Amino acid sequence: MKRDNLEWQLNRASTELSAFEKELDENKVAVDARPRNAKWRNLSARCRQLRHRLNAVARVEANNIEVAQRKAAASAEATAAS
């Protein structure tokens, strides 16, 4: 997926999670009791999943940059050898 799309999704998921956490706070649900709430677990898992995907995209982008640099260096060496 594209980074912009993932960042937008993560922002939206984080907003939903924080809104639900605020709702839990208003209902006086303890912080340590949140993992027992199914909706909180799902929202939290979605945020975690999107963060992991963003990290994977960052690793792929870094790898693509490294590959491009190696190709440029190889073509420069081939040109210099000619």
PyMOL commands that set and color helices and strands:
alter all, ss='L'
color gray80, all
select helices_A, chain A and resi 3-26+31-36+38-81
alter helices_A, ss='H'
color red, helices_A
deselect
rebuild
show_as cartoon
